[in-house]
Amino acid sequence: MGASSGSAAAVEAAAPKRQGWFRKIVPWMLGIGVLAYLFTQVPLVDAWEATRSADITLMLSASLGAVTCWFWLESGAFSFLFTRLHTPFSWKEARSLRGSTYVLTPINWNLGTAAIILYLRRSKGINALEATSTMLFYGSIDGLVLASLTFVGLAMMPASPAVEQFQRIAGWAALAQLGFMAVLMADAPAWSWLEKLRSISLLRSYRVAGWREILTLVGIRTVYFCVFALYFWVGARSFHVELPLAVSIATMAVILLAQGLPITPAGLGTLQAAMLYFWKPYGAEASVLAFALAFPVCVTLSRILLGLVYVRDIRERLRQAS
């Protein structure tokens, strides 16, 4: 009786571990599955030949330059955001925080955001809910900027029914995001259900922020994503893909969304599928896929190299805060 009870307890204890491993393995399996399908459309050997003929020096230079630019812009945005909504937060400290998350993100895509929330709690005494609210507000700015840039990029492309339809969707998405933020920030109308929505702790940052904060962050993030579009444009050309800048701007939001989908690790497979779908009219499919495979590798390595410079400083700051 005791032996069978012990066996049952062991089985029950092992079940969560198996489920944990299953949840970790499934995203990798999905990502590899998507890549395997893409290689049935574009042979791996062709993608490899396209990589060998690419201008790797230009690709690496563009990656290092873009990552450095993104780093300065993001850390500046963090310094402004946390100072305005919470407590004084220097640009130097923001650089150390953002740099350290560059090292963590390749391990787990969501680990970078979690590390920011944890750091704000341990070093600044900002509770996790408030920090999460701030990151949600920051994400809303990104949504507004990406939808607006997609609208502009589509406006720069030759007119067609499909382009006009997607442009309308992007325009309405931008207006909806702006309207959502405006309603949360305003005091009117004072409908009871709306007041309850505004009082939710997770939306606190929308109530604290003002239009100065929104306009400043929109400016910073617009430059940030314009650098992304420019990087796609230059990087694609290093693989002999003649990607128009307007197409880079117009498709950037969907491509970044595909990369951020939580169904595969860091957009493995989904990123490559999105780039191949949108960009294949502008170059050989093997070249598009080769760039799509090289892009996350080059960016990740560049971020890790930059982030390692700041790991020691952030550890020292956390030690002093404890």
C-alpha positions as CSV (number, residue, x, y, z in Angstrom):
1,M,0.0,0.0,0.0
2,G,2.8,2.4,1.0
3,A,4.9,1.5,-2.0
4,S,2.0,2.1,-4.4
5,S,1.2,5.4,-2.8
6,G,4.8,6.4,-3.1
7,S,4.8,5.5,-6.8
8,A,1.7,7.5,-7.4
9,A,3.2,10.5,-5.7
10,A,6.4,10.1,-7.8
11,V,4.3,10.0,-11.0
12,E,2.3,13.1,-10.0
13,A,5.6,15.0,-9.2
14,A,7.1,14.0,-12.5
15,A,4.1,15.2,-14.5
16,P,4.7,19.0,-14.1
17,K,8.4,18.4,-15.1
18,R,7.3,16.6,-18.3
19,Q,4.8,19.4,-19.0
20,G,7.6,22.0,-18.5
21,W,9.9,20.3,-20.9
22,F,7.0,19.8,-23.4
23,R,6.3,23.6,-23.3
24,K,9.9,24.3,-24.0
25,I,10.3,21.8,-26.8
26,V,7.1,22.5,-28.7
27,P,8.1,26.1,-29.8
28,W,11.4,24.8,-31.1
29,M,9.7,22.0,-33.0
30,L,7.2,24.5,-34.5
31,G,10.1,26.8,-35.6
32,I,12.1,24.0,-37.1
33,G,9.0,22.7,-38.8
34,V,8.3,26.1,-40.5
35,L,12.0,26.3,-41.6
36,A,11.8,22.7,-42.9
37,Y,8.8,23.7,-45.0
38,L,10.5,26.8,-46.3
39,F,13.5,24.7,-47.4
40,T,11.1,22.6,-49.4
41,Q,10.2,25.8,-51.3
42,V,13.8,27.2,-51.4
43,P,16.5,24.5,-51.2
44,L,19.0,25.0,-48.4
45,V,21.9,24.7,-50.8
46,D,20.6,27.7,-52.8
47,A,20.3,29.8,-49.6
48,W,23.8,28.8,-48.7
49,E,25.1,29.9,-52.1
50,A,23.3,33.2,-51.8
51,T,25.0,33.7,-48.4
52,R,28.4,33.0,-49.9
53,S,27.8,35.6,-52.7
54,A,26.5,38.2,-50.2
55,D,28.5,41.3,-49.1
56,I,29.0,40.1,-45.6
57,T,31.1,43.1,-44.6
58,L,28.2,45.4,-45.5
59,M,25.8,43.2,-43.6
60,L,27.9,43.1,-40.4
61,S,28.6,46.8,-40.6
62,A,24.9,47.6,-41.0
63,S,24.1,45.3,-38.1
64,L,26.6,46.8,-35.7
65,G,25.6,50.3,-36.7
66,A,21.9,49.6,-36.3
67,V,22.3,47.9,-33.0
68,T,24.4,50.7,-31.6
69,C,21.8,53.3,-32.8
70,W,18.9,51.3,-31.4
71,F,20.8,50.9,-28.1
72,W,21.3,54.7,-27.6
73,L,17.7,55.4,-28.6
74,E,16.2,52.7,-26.4
75,S,18.2,53.7,-23.3
76,G,17.3,57.3,-23.9
77,A,13.6,56.4,-24.0
78,F,13.9,54.3,-20.8
79,S,15.6,57.2,-19.0
80,F,12.9,59.6,-20.0
81,L,10.0,57.2,-19.4
82,F,11.1,56.0,-16.0
83,T,12.0,59.5,-14.8
84,R,8.7,61.0,-15.9
85,L,6.5,58.2,-14.7
86,H,8.3,57.0,-11.6
87,T,11.7,58.2,-10.2
88,P,14.9,59.9,-11.5
89,F,16.6,57.4,-13.9
90,S,19.9,58.5,-15.5
91,W,20.8,57.8,-19.1
92,K,23.9,56.0,-17.9
93,E,21.8,53.7,-15.7
94,A,19.4,53.1,-18.5
95,R,22.3,52.1,-20.8
96,S,23.5,49.6,-18.3
97,L,20.0,48.2,-17.9
98,R,19.3,48.0,-21.6
99,G,22.7,46.5,-22.4
100,S,22.2,43.8,-19.8
101,T,18.9,42.8,-21.3
102,Y,20.6,42.4,-24.7
103,V,22.5,39.5,-23.1
104,L,19.4,38.0,-21.6
105,T,17.0,38.2,-24.6
106,P,18.7,35.5,-26.7
107,I,18.1,33.0,-23.8
108,N,14.4,33.9,-23.7
109,W,12.6,36.5,-25.7
110,N,10.5,37.7,-22.8
111,L,13.3,37.6,-20.3
112,G,14.5,41.0,-21.2
113,T,11.2,42.7,-20.2
114,A,11.0,40.6,-17.1
115,A,14.5,41.7,-16.2
116,I,13.6,45.4,-16.6
117,I,10.6,44.9,-14.3
118,L,12.7,43.1,-11.7
119,Y,15.4,45.7,-11.8
120,L,12.9,48.5,-11.2
121,R,11.5,46.7,-8.2
122,R,14.8,45.8,-6.6
123,S,16.7,49.1,-7.3
124,K,14.0,51.7,-7.3
125,G,11.3,50.1,-5.2
126,I,8.7,50.3,-8.0
127,N,6.3,47.4,-7.6
128,A,5.9,44.9,-10.4
129,L,2.4,46.0,-11.3
130,E,3.4,49.6,-11.8
131,A,6.5,48.6,-13.8
132,T,4.4,46.3,-16.0
133,S,1.9,49.1,-16.5
134,T,4.8,51.3,-17.7
135,M,6.0,48.7,-20.1
136,L,2.5,48.2,-21.4
137,F,2.3,52.0,-22.0
138,Y,5.6,51.8,-23.8
139,G,4.3,49.0,-26.0
140,S,1.2,51.1,-26.9
141,I,3.6,53.8,-28.2
142,D,5.3,51.2,-30.4
143,G,1.9,50.1,-31.7
144,L,1.0,53.6,-32.6
145,V,4.3,54.3,-34.3
146,L,4.4,51.0,-36.3
147,A,0.8,51.5,-37.6
148,S,1.6,55.1,-38.6
149,L,4.8,54.1,-40.4
150,T,3.0,51.3,-42.2
151,F,0.4,53.8,-43.4
152,V,3.2,56.1,-44.6
153,G,5.1,53.3,-46.3
154,L,2.0,52.1,-48.1
155,A,1.3,55.7,-49.3
156,M,4.7,55.7,-50.9
157,M,4.0,52.5,-52.9
158,P,2.2,52.4,-56.3
159,A,-1.5,52.5,-55.9
160,S,-3.5,49.3,-56.1
161,P,-6.7,48.0,-54.4
162,A,-4.6,45.8,-52.1
163,V,-2.3,48.6,-51.1
164,E,-5.3,50.9,-50.5
165,Q,-7.0,48.3,-48.4
166,F,-4.0,47.6,-46.2
167,Q,-3.4,51.4,-45.9
168,R,-6.9,51.9,-44.5
169,I,-6.3,49.1,-42.0
170,A,-3.1,50.7,-40.9
171,G,-4.7,54.1,-40.6
172,W,-7.6,52.8,-38.6
173,A,-5.2,50.8,-36.4
174,A,-3.2,54.0,-35.6
175,L,-6.3,56.0,-34.9
176,A,-7.7,53.2,-32.7
177,Q,-4.4,53.1,-30.7
178,L,-4.3,56.8,-30.3
179,G,-8.0,56.9,-29.3
180,F,-7.5,54.2,-26.7
181,M,-4.7,56.1,-25.1
182,A,-6.6,59.4,-25.2
183,V,-9.7,57.9,-23.6
184,L,-7.6,56.5,-20.7
185,M,-5.7,59.7,-20.2
186,A,-8.8,62.0,-20.2
187,D,-11.3,62.6,-17.4
188,A,-14.3,62.7,-19.7
189,P,-16.6,61.2,-20.5
190,A,-17.1,60.0,-16.9
191,W,-19.2,56.9,-17.6
192,S,-19.1,54.4,-14.8
193,W,-17.7,51.5,-16.8
194,L,-15.0,53.9,-18.3
195,E,-14.1,55.1,-14.8
196,K,-13.6,51.5,-13.7
197,L,-11.4,50.9,-16.7
198,R,-9.3,53.9,-15.9
199,S,-8.9,52.8,-12.3
200,I,-7.3,49.5,-13.2
201,S,-3.8,49.4,-11.7
202,L,-2.4,47.8,-14.8
203,L,-3.4,51.0,-16.7
204,R,-2.0,53.4,-14.1
205,S,0.8,54.7,-16.4
206,Y,-1.7,56.0,-18.9
207,R,-3.2,58.2,-16.2
208,V,0.2,59.5,-15.0
209,A,1.5,60.2,-18.5
210,G,0.7,63.4,-20.4
211,W,0.9,64.4,-24.0
212,R,4.5,65.6,-23.5
213,E,5.5,62.0,-22.7
214,I,3.6,60.6,-25.6
215,L,5.0,63.1,-28.2
216,T,8.6,62.6,-26.9
217,L,8.4,58.8,-26.9
218,V,6.7,58.8,-30.3
219,G,9.6,60.9,-31.7
220,I,12.2,58.5,-30.2
221,R,10.4,55.4,-31.3
222,T,9.8,56.8,-34.8
223,V,13.5,57.3,-35.3
224,Y,14.1,53.8,-33.8
225,F,11.8,52.1,-36.3
226,C,13.0,54.2,-39.2
227,V,16.5,52.9,-38.5
228,F,14.9,49.4,-38.6
229,A,13.5,50.1,-42.0
230,L,16.8,51.5,-43.2
231,Y,18.6,48.5,-41.9
232,F,16.3,46.1,-43.7
233,W,16.9,48.1,-46.9
234,V,20.7,48.1,-46.6
235,G,20.9,44.5,-45.3
236,A,18.7,43.1,-48.1
237,R,20.9,44.8,-50.7
238,S,23.9,43.2,-49.2
239,F,22.2,39.9,-50.3
240,H,21.4,41.4,-53.7
241,V,17.7,41.9,-52.9
242,E,16.6,45.2,-54.4
243,L,14.1,46.0,-51.7
244,P,12.5,49.5,-52.1
245,L,12.6,51.6,-49.0
246,A,8.8,52.1,-49.2
247,V,8.3,48.4,-49.1
248,S,10.7,48.1,-46.1
249,I,8.7,50.7,-44.2
250,A,5.3,49.2,-45.2
251,T,6.2,45.6,-44.3
252,M,8.3,46.3,-41.2
253,A,5.4,46.1,-38.7
254,V,4.2,42.7,-39.9
255,I,7.7,41.3,-40.0
256,L,8.5,42.5,-36.5
257,L,5.1,41.1,-35.4
258,A,6.0,37.7,-36.9
259,Q,9.3,37.8,-35.1
260,G,7.6,38.6,-31.8
261,L,4.9,35.9,-32.0
262,P,5.3,33.7,-28.9
263,I,4.8,30.4,-30.8
264,T,8.4,29.9,-31.7
265,P,11.7,31.0,-30.1
266,A,12.6,34.6,-31.2
267,G,10.4,34.2,-34.3
268,L,12.3,31.2,-35.6
269,G,10.6,30.3,-38.9
270,T,7.8,32.8,-38.7
271,L,10.3,35.7,-39.3
272,Q,11.8,34.0,-42.3
273,A,8.3,33.1,-43.7
274,A,7.1,36.7,-43.4
275,M,10.2,38.1,-45.1
276,L,10.0,35.6,-47.9
277,Y,6.3,36.2,-48.5
278,F,6.6,40.0,-48.7
279,W,10.0,40.4,-50.3
280,K,10.3,37.7,-52.9
281,P,9.2,40.0,-55.8
282,Y,12.4,42.0,-55.3
283,G,15.1,39.3,-55.5
284,A,15.8,35.7,-55.8
285,E,13.9,33.7,-53.2
286,A,17.2,32.1,-52.0
287,S,18.7,35.5,-51.4
288,V,15.6,36.7,-49.5
289,L,15.7,33.6,-47.3
290,A,19.5,33.9,-46.8
291,F,19.1,37.4,-45.5
292,A,16.1,36.3,-43.3
293,L,18.3,33.7,-41.7
294,A,21.3,36.0,-41.3
295,F,19.4,39.0,-39.9
296,P,18.6,37.6,-36.4
297,V,22.0,36.0,-36.1
298,C,23.9,39.2,-36.9
299,V,21.6,41.4,-34.7
300,T,21.8,38.9,-31.8
301,L,25.6,38.6,-31.9
302,S,25.9,42.4,-32.1
303,R,23.6,42.9,-29.2
304,I,25.4,40.4,-27.0
305,L,28.8,42.0,-27.8
306,L,27.4,45.4,-26.8
307,G,25.5,44.1,-23.8
308,L,28.5,42.3,-22.3
309,V,30.1,45.7,-21.7
310,Y,27.3,46.6,-19.2
311,V,26.7,43.3,-17.3
312,R,29.3,44.1,-14.7
313,D,27.9,47.6,-14.0
314,I,24.3,46.4,-13.7
315,R,25.4,43.7,-11.2
316,E,27.2,46.3,-9.1
317,R,24.1,48.5,-9.1
318,L,21.9,45.6,-8.0
319,R,24.5,44.7,-5.3
320,Q,24.4,48.2,-3.9
321,A,20.6,48.2,-4.0
322,S,20.3,45.0,-2.0
